[in-house]
Amino acid sequence: MNIKLRLAAQDDAPELARVHVAAWHEAYREVVPDAYLQQFTVESRAERLRKFLAGDSAAGYSVETYAADHNGRIIGFLTLGDCRDADADPATNGEIWGIYIEPEYWRRGIGRFLCEHAERLLVSRGYTVVTLWVSEGNDRARRFYEAMGFVPDGAAKEVQLGTSLTALRYRKNLRST
């Protein structure tokens, strides 16, 4: 599959939101309450993503979002940057803030492509460790990241997504190649 990656722009917000909402609705259908998912709309996400891409909500962190384009259509995206965890060394720890792919494109190697791209970028910036957070109930994402070499490091936090859920931190040591 021919995928082109490029830095996302504010104008991409509606398409990124479409992907984000579709992925969330599929991945979290039996994890979070339906009422919460119904509030997770393309319109609300597009506005938040537009502000995020303008740098209005990264809270001082260095962060980048890459759009995955297939035949002129955004089918996924990757956000990565500085690690936001207070217990992480900011000089050595980067973070994958999120990888989202349209559900119809799941299991076609796009997630692997985006994850490997993130790892290469983080290595090029001098990071030796990458972390990410995954909902404990998102078994599909957990299996994916474990297959990519990530392991839970024992850190957990509670997040509110219409109900209280546990997010687990995964970590991977990076090697320059």
Chimera marker file (.cmm) of the C-alpha trace (Angstrom):
<marker_set name="trace">
<marker id="1" x="0.000" y="0.000" z="0.000" r="1" g="1" b="0" radius="0.5"/>
<marker id="2" x="1.379" y="3.380" z="-1.004" r="1" g="1" b="0" radius="0.5"/>
<marker id="3" x="1.328" y="5.675" z="2.062" r="1" g="1" b="0" radius="0.5"/>
<marker id="4" x="2.789" y="9.167" z="2.071" r="1" g="1" b="0" radius="0.5"/>
<marker id="5" x="3.571" y="10.806" z="5.395" r="1" g="1" b="0" radius="0.5"/>
<marker id="6" x="3.616" y="14.545" z="5.849" r="1" g="1" b="0" radius="0.5"/>
<marker id="7" x="3.377" y="16.979" z="8.707" r="1" g="1" b="0" radius="0.5"/>
<marker id="8" x="-0.264" y="17.677" z="9.392" r="1" g="1" b="0" radius="0.5"/>
<marker id="9" x="-1.573" y="21.233" z="9.018" r="1" g="1" b="0" radius="0.5"/>
<marker id="10" x="-4.515" y="22.967" z="10.650" r="1" g="1" b="0" radius="0.5"/>
<marker id="11" x="-6.518" y="22.462" z="7.444" r="1" g="1" b="0" radius="0.5"/>
<marker id="12" x="-6.205" y="18.698" z="7.992" r="1" g="1" b="0" radius="0.5"/>
<marker id="13" x="-8.141" y="18.862" z="11.257" r="1" g="1" b="0" radius="0.5"/>
<marker id="14" x="-11.512" y="17.710" z="9.820" r="1" g="1" b="0" radius="0.5"/>
<marker id="15" x="-9.940" y="14.667" z="8.118" r="1" g="1" b="0" radius="0.5"/>
<marker id="16" x="-7.827" y="13.804" z="11.164" r="1" g="1" b="0" radius="0.5"/>
<marker id="17" x="-10.969" y="14.120" z="13.295" r="1" g="1" b="0" radius="0.5"/>
<marker id="18" x="-12.858" y="11.767" z="10.970" r="1" g="1" b="0" radius="0.5"/>
<marker id="19" x="-10.105" y="9.160" z="11.381" r="1" g="1" b="0" radius="0.5"/>
<marker id="20" x="-9.832" y="9.725" z="15.140" r="1" g="1" b="0" radius="0.5"/>
<marker id="21" x="-13.569" y="9.375" z="15.758" r="1" g="1" b="0" radius="0.5"/>
<marker id="22" x="-13.915" y="6.271" z="13.547" r="1" g="1" b="0" radius="0.5"/>
<marker id="23" x="-10.973" y="4.594" z="15.289" r="1" g="1" b="0" radius="0.5"/>
<marker id="24" x="-12.270" y="5.468" z="18.750" r="1" g="1" b="0" radius="0.5"/>
<marker id="25" x="-15.810" y="4.337" z="18.031" r="1" g="1" b="0" radius="0.5"/>
<marker id="26" x="-14.494" y="0.963" z="16.865" r="1" g="1" b="0" radius="0.5"/>
<marker id="27" x="-11.762" y="0.449" z="19.473" r="1" g="1" b="0" radius="0.5"/>
<marker id="28" x="-13.703" y="1.658" z="22.508" r="1" g="1" b="0" radius="0.5"/>
<marker id="29" x="-17.196" y="0.416" z="21.621" r="1" g="1" b="0" radius="0.5"/>
<marker id="30" x="-17.345" y="-2.009" z="24.550" r="1" g="1" b="0" radius="0.5"/>
<marker id="31" x="-14.811" y="-0.208" z="26.743" r="1" g="1" b="0" radius="0.5"/>
<marker id="32" x="-16.425" y="3.192" z="27.360" r="1" g="1" b="0" radius="0.5"/>
<marker id="33" x="-20.117" y="4.033" z="27.733" r="1" g="1" b="0" radius="0.5"/>
<marker id="34" x="-22.075" y="4.614" z="24.511" r="1" g="1" b="0" radius="0.5"/>
<marker id="35" x="-23.120" y="8.047" z="25.798" r="1" g="1" b="0" radius="0.5"/>
<marker id="36" x="-19.462" y="9.092" z="25.921" r="1" g="1" b="0" radius="0.5"/>
<marker id="37" x="-18.767" y="7.802" z="22.415" r="1" g="1" b="0" radius="0.5"/>
<marker id="38" x="-21.802" y="9.661" z="21.078" r="1" g="1" b="0" radius="0.5"/>
<marker id="39" x="-20.259" y="12.915" z="22.354" r="1" g="1" b="0" radius="0.5"/>
<marker id="40" x="-16.983" y="12.052" z="20.603" r="1" g="1" b="0" radius="0.5"/>
<marker id="41" x="-17.917" y="13.620" z="17.263" r="1" g="1" b="0" radius="0.5"/>
<marker id="42" x="-16.017" y="14.719" z="14.180" r="1" g="1" b="0" radius="0.5"/>
<marker id="43" x="-17.091" y="18.327" z="14.779" r="1" g="1" b="0" radius="0.5"/>
<marker id="44" x="-15.862" y="18.451" z="18.384" r="1" g="1" b="0" radius="0.5"/>
<marker id="45" x="-12.598" y="16.657" z="17.573" r="1" g="1" b="0" radius="0.5"/>
<marker id="46" x="-11.926" y="18.841" z="14.509" r="1" g="1" b="0" radius="0.5"/>
<marker id="47" x="-12.041" y="21.986" z="16.619" r="1" g="1" b="0" radius="0.5"/>
<marker id="48" x="-9.750" y="20.503" z="19.274" r="1" g="1" b="0" radius="0.5"/>
<marker id="49" x="-7.347" y="19.194" z="16.634" r="1" g="1" b="0" radius="0.5"/>
<marker id="50" x="-7.289" y="22.550" z="14.850" r="1" g="1" b="0" radius="0.5"/>
<marker id="51" x="-6.215" y="24.226" z="18.113" r="1" g="1" b="0" radius="0.5"/>
<marker id="52" x="-3.734" y="21.450" z="18.864" r="1" g="1" b="0" radius="0.5"/>
<marker id="53" x="-2.126" y="21.741" z="15.429" r="1" g="1" b="0" radius="0.5"/>
<marker id="54" x="-1.856" y="25.499" z="15.964" r="1" g="1" b="0" radius="0.5"/>
<marker id="55" x="0.156" y="24.755" z="19.118" r="1" g="1" b="0" radius="0.5"/>
<marker id="56" x="-2.554" y="25.936" z="21.493" r="1" g="1" b="0" radius="0.5"/>
<marker id="57" x="-2.726" y="22.812" z="23.641" r="1" g="1" b="0" radius="0.5"/>
<marker id="58" x="0.670" y="21.115" z="23.730" r="1" g="1" b="0" radius="0.5"/>
<marker id="59" x="1.459" y="22.812" z="27.089" r="1" g="1" b="0" radius="0.5"/>
<marker id="60" x="5.038" y="23.637" z="26.181" r="1" g="1" b="0" radius="0.5"/>
<marker id="61" x="5.941" y="20.205" z="24.851" r="1" g="1" b="0" radius="0.5"/>
<marker id="62" x="7.596" y="19.701" z="21.493" r="1" g="1" b="0" radius="0.5"/>
<marker id="63" x="5.067" y="17.701" z="19.490" r="1" g="1" b="0" radius="0.5"/>
<marker id="64" x="4.414" y="16.838" z="15.834" r="1" g="1" b="0" radius="0.5"/>
<marker id="65" x="1.521" y="15.213" z="14.028" r="1" g="1" b="0" radius="0.5"/>
<marker id="66" x="2.003" y="13.338" z="10.759" r="1" g="1" b="0" radius="0.5"/>
<marker id="67" x="-0.850" y="12.561" z="8.382" r="1" g="1" b="0" radius="0.5"/>
<marker id="68" x="-0.815" y="9.239" z="6.535" r="1" g="1" b="0" radius="0.5"/>
<marker id="69" x="-2.136" y="9.864" z="3.034" r="1" g="1" b="0" radius="0.5"/>
<marker id="70" x="-3.287" y="7.088" z="0.713" r="1" g="1" b="0" radius="0.5"/>
<marker id="71" x="-4.340" y="8.184" z="-2.773" r="1" g="1" b="0" radius="0.5"/>
<marker id="72" x="-5.121" y="11.722" z="-1.591" r="1" g="1" b="0" radius="0.5"/>
<marker id="73" x="-7.095" y="10.679" z="1.470" r="1" g="1" b="0" radius="0.5"/>
<marker id="74" x="-5.924" y="10.800" z="5.089" r="1" g="1" b="0" radius="0.5"/>
<marker id="75" x="-6.380" y="7.301" z="6.506" r="1" g="1" b="0" radius="0.5"/>
<marker id="76" x="-4.330" y="7.626" z="9.673" r="1" g="1" b="0" radius="0.5"/>
<marker id="77" x="-2.104" y="9.825" z="11.748" r="1" g="1" b="0" radius="0.5"/>
<marker id="78" x="0.672" y="9.765" z="14.277" r="1" g="1" b="0" radius="0.5"/>
<marker id="79" x="1.435" y="12.240" z="17.052" r="1" g="1" b="0" radius="0.5"/>
<marker id="80" x="4.793" y="12.102" z="18.831" r="1" g="1" b="0" radius="0.5"/>
<marker id="81" x="7.068" y="14.300" z="20.844" r="1" g="1" b="0" radius="0.5"/>
<marker id="82" x="8.438" y="14.968" z="24.275" r="1" g="1" b="0" radius="0.5"/>
<marker id="83" x="7.463" y="12.551" z="27.018" r="1" g="1" b="0" radius="0.5"/>
<marker id="84" x="4.849" y="14.156" z="29.288" r="1" g="1" b="0" radius="0.5"/>
<marker id="85" x="5.499" y="11.938" z="32.317" r="1" g="1" b="0" radius="0.5"/>
<marker id="86" x="6.917" y="13.664" z="35.388" r="1" g="1" b="0" radius="0.5"/>
<marker id="87" x="9.041" y="10.611" z="36.261" r="1" g="1" b="0" radius="0.5"/>
<marker id="88" x="10.699" y="10.427" z="32.821" r="1" g="1" b="0" radius="0.5"/>
<marker id="89" x="14.010" y="12.010" z="31.899" r="1" g="1" b="0" radius="0.5"/>
<marker id="90" x="13.114" y="14.554" z="29.191" r="1" g="1" b="0" radius="0.5"/>
<marker id="91" x="16.586" y="14.247" z="27.665" r="1" g="1" b="0" radius="0.5"/>
<marker id="92" x="16.226" y="10.541" z="26.896" r="1" g="1" b="0" radius="0.5"/>
<marker id="93" x="12.472" y="9.796" z="26.803" r="1" g="1" b="0" radius="0.5"/>
<marker id="94" x="10.210" y="10.528" z="23.856" r="1" g="1" b="0" radius="0.5"/>
<marker id="95" x="6.548" y="9.605" z="23.596" r="1" g="1" b="0" radius="0.5"/>
<marker id="96" x="4.130" y="8.367" z="20.996" r="1" g="1" b="0" radius="0.5"/>
<marker id="97" x="1.114" y="10.446" z="21.933" r="1" g="1" b="0" radius="0.5"/>
<marker id="98" x="-1.171" y="8.513" z="19.606" r="1" g="1" b="0" radius="0.5"/>
<marker id="99" x="-1.533" y="6.439" z="16.466" r="1" g="1" b="0" radius="0.5"/>
<marker id="100" x="-4.961" y="6.355" z="14.852" r="1" g="1" b="0" radius="0.5"/>
<marker id="101" x="-5.987" y="4.566" z="11.680" r="1" g="1" b="0" radius="0.5"/>
<marker id="102" x="-9.339" y="4.271" z="9.959" r="1" g="1" b="0" radius="0.5"/>
<marker id="103" x="-10.747" y="0.875" z="10.998" r="1" g="1" b="0" radius="0.5"/>
<marker id="104" x="-11.139" y="-0.306" z="7.388" r="1" g="1" b="0" radius="0.5"/>
<marker id="105" x="-7.343" y="-0.010" z="7.076" r="1" g="1" b="0" radius="0.5"/>
<marker id="106" x="-6.495" y="-1.914" z="10.249" r="1" g="1" b="0" radius="0.5"/>
<marker id="107" x="-4.241" y="-4.962" z="9.902" r="1" g="1" b="0" radius="0.5"/>
<marker id="108" x="-2.635" y="-3.767" z="6.666" r="1" g="1" b="0" radius="0.5"/>
<marker id="109" x="0.741" y="-2.751" z="8.115" r="1" g="1" b="0" radius="0.5"/>
<marker id="110" x="-0.065" y="0.950" z="8.456" r="1" g="1" b="0" radius="0.5"/>
<marker id="111" x="0.221" y="0.924" z="12.251" r="1" g="1" b="0" radius="0.5"/>
<marker id="112" x="3.621" y="-0.751" z="12.008" r="1" g="1" b="0" radius="0.5"/>
<marker id="113" x="4.691" y="1.801" z="9.385" r="1" g="1" b="0" radius="0.5"/>
<marker id="114" x="3.619" y="4.726" z="11.609" r="1" g="1" b="0" radius="0.5"/>
<marker id="115" x="5.157" y="3.237" z="14.751" r="1" g="1" b="0" radius="0.5"/>
<marker id="116" x="8.477" y="2.560" z="13.025" r="1" g="1" b="0" radius="0.5"/>
<marker id="117" x="8.459" y="6.087" z="11.597" r="1" g="1" b="0" radius="0.5"/>
<marker id="118" x="7.906" y="7.474" z="15.098" r="1" g="1" b="0" radius="0.5"/>
<marker id="119" x="10.774" y="5.418" z="16.466" r="1" g="1" b="0" radius="0.5"/>
<marker id="120" x="13.150" y="6.619" z="13.720" r="1" g="1" b="0" radius="0.5"/>
<marker id="121" x="12.203" y="10.246" z="14.336" r="1" g="1" b="0" radius="0.5"/>
<marker id="122" x="12.652" y="9.907" z="18.097" r="1" g="1" b="0" radius="0.5"/>
<marker id="123" x="16.064" y="8.252" z="17.637" r="1" g="1" b="0" radius="0.5"/>
<marker id="124" x="17.096" y="11.066" z="15.277" r="1" g="1" b="0" radius="0.5"/>
<marker id="125" x="16.288" y="13.527" z="18.071" r="1" g="1" b="0" radius="0.5"/>
<marker id="126" x="18.503" y="11.712" z="20.552" r="1" g="1" b="0" radius="0.5"/>
<marker id="127" x="15.866" y="9.819" z="22.508" r="1" g="1" b="0" radius="0.5"/>
<marker id="128" x="16.829" y="6.347" z="23.736" r="1" g="1" b="0" radius="0.5"/>
<marker id="129" x="13.431" y="5.377" z="25.188" r="1" g="1" b="0" radius="0.5"/>
<marker id="130" x="9.907" y="5.739" z="23.851" r="1" g="1" b="0" radius="0.5"/>
<marker id="131" x="6.780" y="5.491" z="25.978" r="1" g="1" b="0" radius="0.5"/>
<marker id="132" x="3.078" y="5.490" z="25.253" r="1" g="1" b="0" radius="0.5"/>
<marker id="133" x="-0.166" y="5.051" z="27.175" r="1" g="1" b="0" radius="0.5"/>
<marker id="134" x="-2.874" y="2.494" z="26.341" r="1" g="1" b="0" radius="0.5"/>
<marker id="135" x="-6.225" y="1.870" z="27.950" r="1" g="1" b="0" radius="0.5"/>
<marker id="136" x="-6.108" y="-1.412" z="29.851" r="1" g="1" b="0" radius="0.5"/>
<marker id="137" x="-9.306" y="-2.484" z="28.073" r="1" g="1" b="0" radius="0.5"/>
<marker id="138" x="-8.003" y="-1.786" z="24.565" r="1" g="1" b="0" radius="0.5"/>
<marker id="139" x="-6.751" y="-5.313" z="23.940" r="1" g="1" b="0" radius="0.5"/>
<marker id="140" x="-6.204" y="-4.786" z="20.214" r="1" g="1" b="0" radius="0.5"/>
<marker id="141" x="-3.850" y="-1.814" z="20.800" r="1" g="1" b="0" radius="0.5"/>
<marker id="142" x="-2.051" y="-3.607" z="23.612" r="1" g="1" b="0" radius="0.5"/>
<marker id="143" x="-1.394" y="-6.655" z="21.395" r="1" g="1" b="0" radius="0.5"/>
<marker id="144" x="-0.176" y="-4.376" z="18.612" r="1" g="1" b="0" radius="0.5"/>
<marker id="145" x="2.283" y="-2.476" z="20.800" r="1" g="1" b="0" radius="0.5"/>
<marker id="146" x="3.516" y="-5.675" z="22.429" r="1" g="1" b="0" radius="0.5"/>
<marker id="147" x="4.152" y="-7.108" z="18.951" r="1" g="1" b="0" radius="0.5"/>
<marker id="148" x="6.138" y="-3.934" z="18.211" r="1" g="1" b="0" radius="0.5"/>
<marker id="149" x="8.386" y="-4.655" z="21.209" r="1" g="1" b="0" radius="0.5"/>
<marker id="150" x="6.781" y="-2.424" z="23.827" r="1" g="1" b="0" radius="0.5"/>
<marker id="151" x="6.356" y="-3.754" z="27.361" r="1" g="1" b="0" radius="0.5"/>
<marker id="152" x="4.261" y="-2.461" z="30.248" r="1" g="1" b="0" radius="0.5"/>
<marker id="153" x="6.576" y="-0.788" z="32.753" r="1" g="1" b="0" radius="0.5"/>
<marker id="154" x="4.238" y="-0.987" z="35.746" r="1" g="1" b="0" radius="0.5"/>
<marker id="155" x="3.011" y="2.625" z="35.630" r="1" g="1" b="0" radius="0.5"/>
<marker id="156" x="-0.737" y="3.148" z="35.506" r="1" g="1" b="0" radius="0.5"/>
<marker id="157" x="-3.105" y="6.095" z="35.802" r="1" g="1" b="0" radius="0.5"/>
<marker id="158" x="-6.825" y="6.576" z="35.981" r="1" g="1" b="0" radius="0.5"/>
<marker id="159" x="-8.485" y="8.414" z="33.094" r="1" g="1" b="0" radius="0.5"/>
<marker id="160" x="-12.072" y="9.573" z="32.811" r="1" g="1" b="0" radius="0.5"/>
<marker id="161" x="-13.733" y="8.552" z="29.546" r="1" g="1" b="0" radius="0.5"/>
<marker id="162" x="-17.338" y="8.554" z="30.614" r="1" g="1" b="0" radius="0.5"/>
<marker id="163" x="-16.233" y="6.115" z="33.292" r="1" g="1" b="0" radius="0.5"/>
<marker id="164" x="-13.040" y="5.584" z="35.212" r="1" g="1" b="0" radius="0.5"/>
<marker id="165" x="-10.539" y="3.540" z="33.197" r="1" g="1" b="0" radius="0.5"/>
<marker id="166" x="-6.970" y="2.509" z="33.798" r="1" g="1" b="0" radius="0.5"/>
<marker id="167" x="-4.292" y="3.504" z="31.305" r="1" g="1" b="0" radius="0.5"/>
<marker id="168" x="-1.062" y="1.501" z="31.276" r="1" g="1" b="0" radius="0.5"/>
<marker id="169" x="2.297" y="2.897" z="30.280" r="1" g="1" b="0" radius="0.5"/>
<marker id="170" x="4.328" y="0.923" z="27.772" r="1" g="1" b="0" radius="0.5"/>
<marker id="171" x="8.043" y="1.468" z="27.158" r="1" g="1" b="0" radius="0.5"/>
<marker id="172" x="10.568" y="0.458" z="24.548" r="1" g="1" b="0" radius="0.5"/>
<marker id="173" x="14.302" y="1.025" z="24.372" r="1" g="1" b="0" radius="0.5"/>
<marker id="174" x="15.321" y="2.581" z="21.084" r="1" g="1" b="0" radius="0.5"/>
<marker id="175" x="18.421" y="1.737" z="19.130" r="1" g="1" b="0" radius="0.5"/>
<marker id="176" x="19.858" y="3.820" z="16.355" r="1" g="1" b="0" radius="0.5"/>
<marker id="177" x="20.181" y="1.830" z="13.149" r="1" g="1" b="0" radius="0.5"/>
<link id1="1" id2="2" r="1" g="1" b="0" radius="0.2"/>
<link id1="2" id2="3" r="1" g="1" b="0" radius="0.2"/>
<link id1="3" id2="4" r="1" g="1" b="0" radius="0.2"/>
<link id1="4" id2="5" r="1" g="1" b="0" radius="0.2"/>
<link id1="5" id2="6" r="1" g="1" b="0" radius="0.2"/>
<link id1="6" id2="7" r="1" g="1" b="0" radius="0.2"/>
<link id1="7" id2="8" r="1" g="1" b="0" radius="0.2"/>
<link id1="8" id2="9" r="1" g="1" b="0" radius="0.2"/>
<link id1="9" id2="10" r="1" g="1" b="0" radius="0.2"/>
<link id1="10" id2="11" r="1" g="1" b="0" radius="0.2"/>
<link id1="11" id2="12" r="1" g="1" b="0" radius="0.2"/>
<link id1="12" id2="13" r="1" g="1" b="0" radius="0.2"/>
<link id1="13" id2="14" r="1" g="1" b="0" radius="0.2"/>
<link id1="14" id2="15" r="1" g="1" b="0" radius="0.2"/>
<link id1="15" id2="16" r="1" g="1" b="0" radius="0.2"/>
<link id1="16" id2="17" r="1" g="1" b="0" radius="0.2"/>
<link id1="17" id2="18" r="1" g="1" b="0" radius="0.2"/>
<link id1="18" id2="19" r="1" g="1" b="0" radius="0.2"/>
<link id1="19" id2="20" r="1" g="1" b="0" radius="0.2"/>
<link id1="20" id2="21" r="1" g="1" b="0" radius="0.2"/>
<link id1="21" id2="22" r="1" g="1" b="0" radius="0.2"/>
<link id1="22" id2="23" r="1" g="1" b="0" radius="0.2"/>
<link id1="23" id2="24" r="1" g="1" b="0" radius="0.2"/>
<link id1="24" id2="25" r="1" g="1" b="0" radius="0.2"/>
<link id1="25" id2="26" r="1" g="1" b="0" radius="0.2"/>
<link id1="26" id2="27" r="1" g="1" b="0" radius="0.2"/>
<link id1="27" id2="28" r="1" g="1" b="0" radius="0.2"/>
<link id1="28" id2="29" r="1" g="1" b="0" radius="0.2"/>
<link id1="29" id2="30" r="1" g="1" b="0" radius="0.2"/>
<link id1="30" id2="31" r="1" g="1" b="0" radius="0.2"/>
<link id1="31" id2="32" r="1" g="1" b="0" radius="0.2"/>
<link id1="32" id2="33" r="1" g="1" b="0" radius="0.2"/>
<link id1="33" id2="34" r="1" g="1" b="0" radius="0.2"/>
<link id1="34" id2="35" r="1" g="1" b="0" radius="0.2"/>
<link id1="35" id2="36" r="1" g="1" b="0" radius="0.2"/>
<link id1="36" id2="37" r="1" g="1" b="0" radius="0.2"/>
<link id1="37" id2="38" r="1" g="1" b="0" radius="0.2"/>
<link id1="38" id2="39" r="1" g="1" b="0" radius="0.2"/>
<link id1="39" id2="40" r="1" g="1" b="0" radius="0.2"/>
<link id1="40" id2="41" r="1" g="1" b="0" radius="0.2"/>
<link id1="41" id2="42" r="1" g="1" b="0" radius="0.2"/>
<link id1="42" id2="43" r="1" g="1" b="0" radius="0.2"/>
<link id1="43" id2="44" r="1" g="1" b="0" radius="0.2"/>
<link id1="44" id2="45" r="1" g="1" b="0" radius="0.2"/>
<link id1="45" id2="46" r="1" g="1" b="0" radius="0.2"/>
<link id1="46" id2="47" r="1" g="1" b="0" radius="0.2"/>
<link id1="47" id2="48" r="1" g="1" b="0" radius="0.2"/>
<link id1="48" id2="49" r="1" g="1" b="0" radius="0.2"/>
<link id1="49" id2="50" r="1" g="1" b="0" radius="0.2"/>
<link id1="50" id2="51" r="1" g="1" b="0" radius="0.2"/>
<link id1="51" id2="52" r="1" g="1" b="0" radius="0.2"/>
<link id1="52" id2="53" r="1" g="1" b="0" radius="0.2"/>
<link id1="53" id2="54" r="1" g="1" b="0" radius="0.2"/>
<link id1="54" id2="55" r="1" g="1" b="0" radius="0.2"/>
<link id1="55" id2="56" r="1" g="1" b="0" radius="0.2"/>
<link id1="56" id2="57" r="1" g="1" b="0" radius="0.2"/>
<link id1="57" id2="58" r="1" g="1" b="0" radius="0.2"/>
<link id1="58" id2="59" r="1" g="1" b="0" radius="0.2"/>
<link id1="59" id2="60" r="1" g="1" b="0" radius="0.2"/>
<link id1="60" id2="61" r="1" g="1" b="0" radius="0.2"/>
<link id1="61" id2="62" r="1" g="1" b="0" radius="0.2"/>
<link id1="62" id2="63" r="1" g="1" b="0" radius="0.2"/>
<link id1="63" id2="64" r="1" g="1" b="0" radius="0.2"/>
<link id1="64" id2="65" r="1" g="1" b="0" radius="0.2"/>
<link id1="65" id2="66" r="1" g="1" b="0" radius="0.2"/>
<link id1="66" id2="67" r="1" g="1" b="0" radius="0.2"/>
<link id1="67" id2="68" r="1" g="1" b="0" radius="0.2"/>
<link id1="68" id2="69" r="1" g="1" b="0" radius="0.2"/>
<link id1="69" id2="70" r="1" g="1" b="0" radius="0.2"/>
<link id1="70" id2="71" r="1" g="1" b="0" radius="0.2"/>
<link id1="71" id2="72" r="1" g="1" b="0" radius="0.2"/>
<link id1="72" id2="73" r="1" g="1" b="0" radius="0.2"/>
<link id1="73" id2="74" r="1" g="1" b="0" radius="0.2"/>
<link id1="74" id2="75" r="1" g="1" b="0" radius="0.2"/>
<link id1="75" id2="76" r="1" g="1" b="0" radius="0.2"/>
<link id1="76" id2="77" r="1" g="1" b="0" radius="0.2"/>
<link id1="77" id2="78" r="1" g="1" b="0" radius="0.2"/>
<link id1="78" id2="79" r="1" g="1" b="0" radius="0.2"/>
<link id1="79" id2="80" r="1" g="1" b="0" radius="0.2"/>
<link id1="80" id2="81" r="1" g="1" b="0" radius="0.2"/>
<link id1="81" id2="82" r="1" g="1" b="0" radius="0.2"/>
<link id1="82" id2="83" r="1" g="1" b="0" radius="0.2"/>
<link id1="83" id2="84" r="1" g="1" b="0" radius="0.2"/>
<link id1="84" id2="85" r="1" g="1" b="0" radius="0.2"/>
<link id1="85" id2="86" r="1" g="1" b="0" radius="0.2"/>
<link id1="86" id2="87" r="1" g="1" b="0" radius="0.2"/>
<link id1="87" id2="88" r="1" g="1" b="0" radius="0.2"/>
<link id1="88" id2="89" r="1" g="1" b="0" radius="0.2"/>
<link id1="89" id2="90" r="1" g="1" b="0" radius="0.2"/>
<link id1="90" id2="91" r="1" g="1" b="0" radius="0.2"/>
<link id1="91" id2="92" r="1" g="1" b="0" radius="0.2"/>
<link id1="92" id2="93" r="1" g="1" b="0" radius="0.2"/>
<link id1="93" id2="94" r="1" g="1" b="0" radius="0.2"/>
<link id1="94" id2="95" r="1" g="1" b="0" radius="0.2"/>
<link id1="95" id2="96" r="1" g="1" b="0" radius="0.2"/>
<link id1="96" id2="97" r="1" g="1" b="0" radius="0.2"/>
<link id1="97" id2="98" r="1" g="1" b="0" radius="0.2"/>
<link id1="98" id2="99" r="1" g="1" b="0" radius="0.2"/>
<link id1="99" id2="100" r="1" g="1" b="0" radius="0.2"/>
<link id1="100" id2="101" r="1" g="1" b="0" radius="0.2"/>
<link id1="101" id2="102" r="1" g="1" b="0" radius="0.2"/>
<link id1="102" id2="103" r="1" g="1" b="0" radius="0.2"/>
<link id1="103" id2="104" r="1" g="1" b="0" radius="0.2"/>
<link id1="104" id2="105" r="1" g="1" b="0" radius="0.2"/>
<link id1="105" id2="106" r="1" g="1" b="0" radius="0.2"/>
<link id1="106" id2="107" r="1" g="1" b="0" radius="0.2"/>
<link id1="107" id2="108" r="1" g="1" b="0" radius="0.2"/>
<link id1="108" id2="109" r="1" g="1" b="0" radius="0.2"/>
<link id1="109" id2="110" r="1" g="1" b="0" radius="0.2"/>
<link id1="110" id2="111" r="1" g="1" b="0" radius="0.2"/>
<link id1="111" id2="112" r="1" g="1" b="0" radius="0.2"/>
<link id1="112" id2="113" r="1" g="1" b="0" radius="0.2"/>
<link id1="113" id2="114" r="1" g="1" b="0" radius="0.2"/>
<link id1="114" id2="115" r="1" g="1" b="0" radius="0.2"/>
<link id1="115" id2="116" r="1" g="1" b="0" radius="0.2"/>
<link id1="116" id2="117" r="1" g="1" b="0" radius="0.2"/>
<link id1="117" id2="118" r="1" g="1" b="0" radius="0.2"/>
<link id1="118" id2="119" r="1" g="1" b="0" radius="0.2"/>
<link id1="119" id2="120" r="1" g="1" b="0" radius="0.2"/>
<link id1="120" id2="121" r="1" g="1" b="0" radius="0.2"/>
<link id1="121" id2="122" r="1" g="1" b="0" radius="0.2"/>
<link id1="122" id2="123" r="1" g="1" b="0" radius="0.2"/>
<link id1="123" id2="124" r="1" g="1" b="0" radius="0.2"/>
<link id1="124" id2="125" r="1" g="1" b="0" radius="0.2"/>
<link id1="125" id2="126" r="1" g="1" b="0" radius="0.2"/>
<link id1="126" id2="127" r="1" g="1" b="0" radius="0.2"/>
<link id1="127" id2="128" r="1" g="1" b="0" radius="0.2"/>
<link id1="128" id2="129" r="1" g="1" b="0" radius="0.2"/>
<link id1="129" id2="130" r="1" g="1" b="0" radius="0.2"/>
<link id1="130" id2="131" r="1" g="1" b="0" radius="0.2"/>
<link id1="131" id2="132" r="1" g="1" b="0" radius="0.2"/>
<link id1="132" id2="133" r="1" g="1" b="0" radius="0.2"/>
<link id1="133" id2="134" r="1" g="1" b="0" radius="0.2"/>
<link id1="134" id2="135" r="1" g="1" b="0" radius="0.2"/>
<link id1="135" id2="136" r="1" g="1" b="0" radius="0.2"/>
<link id1="136" id2="137" r="1" g="1" b="0" radius="0.2"/>
<link id1="137" id2="138" r="1" g="1" b="0" radius="0.2"/>
<link id1="138" id2="139" r="1" g="1" b="0" radius="0.2"/>
<link id1="139" id2="140" r="1" g="1" b="0" radius="0.2"/>
<link id1="140" id2="141" r="1" g="1" b="0" radius="0.2"/>
<link id1="141" id2="142" r="1" g="1" b="0" radius="0.2"/>
<link id1="142" id2="143" r="1" g="1" b="0" radius="0.2"/>
<link id1="143" id2="144" r="1" g="1" b="0" radius="0.2"/>
<link id1="144" id2="145" r="1" g="1" b="0" radius="0.2"/>
<link id1="145" id2="146" r="1" g="1" b="0" radius="0.2"/>
<link id1="146" id2="147" r="1" g="1" b="0" radius="0.2"/>
<link id1="147" id2="148" r="1" g="1" b="0" radius="0.2"/>
<link id1="148" id2="149" r="1" g="1" b="0" radius="0.2"/>
<link id1="149" id2="150" r="1" g="1" b="0" radius="0.2"/>
<link id1="150" id2="151" r="1" g="1" b="0" radius="0.2"/>
<link id1="151" id2="152" r="1" g="1" b="0" radius="0.2"/>
<link id1="152" id2="153" r="1" g="1" b="0" radius="0.2"/>
<link id1="153" id2="154" r="1" g="1" b="0" radius="0.2"/>
<link id1="154" id2="155" r="1" g="1" b="0" radius="0.2"/>
<link id1="155" id2="156" r="1" g="1" b="0" radius="0.2"/>
<link id1="156" id2="157" r="1" g="1" b="0" radius="0.2"/>
<link id1="157" id2="158" r="1" g="1" b="0" radius="0.2"/>
<link id1="158" id2="159" r="1" g="1" b="0" radius="0.2"/>
<link id1="159" id2="160" r="1" g="1" b="0" radius="0.2"/>
<link id1="160" id2="161" r="1" g="1" b="0" radius="0.2"/>
<link id1="161" id2="162" r="1" g="1" b="0" radius="0.2"/>
<link id1="162" id2="163" r="1" g="1" b="0" radius="0.2"/>
<link id1="163" id2="164" r="1" g="1" b="0" radius="0.2"/>
<link id1="164" id2="165" r="1" g="1" b="0" radius="0.2"/>
<link id1="165" id2="166" r="1" g="1" b="0" radius="0.2"/>
<link id1="166" id2="167" r="1" g="1" b="0" radius="0.2"/>
<link id1="167" id2="168" r="1" g="1" b="0" radius="0.2"/>
<link id1="168" id2="169" r="1" g="1" b="0" radius="0.2"/>
<link id1="169" id2="170" r="1" g="1" b="0" radius="0.2"/>
<link id1="170" id2="171" r="1" g="1" b="0" radius="0.2"/>
<link id1="171" id2="172" r="1" g="1" b="0" radius="0.2"/>
<link id1="172" id2="173" r="1" g="1" b="0" radius="0.2"/>
<link id1="173" id2="174" r="1" g="1" b="0" radius="0.2"/>
<link id1="174" id2="175" r="1" g="1" b="0" radius="0.2"/>
<link id1="175" id2="176" r="1" g="1" b="0" radius="0.2"/>
<link id1="176" id2="177" r="1" g="1" b="0" radius="0.2"/>
</marker_set>
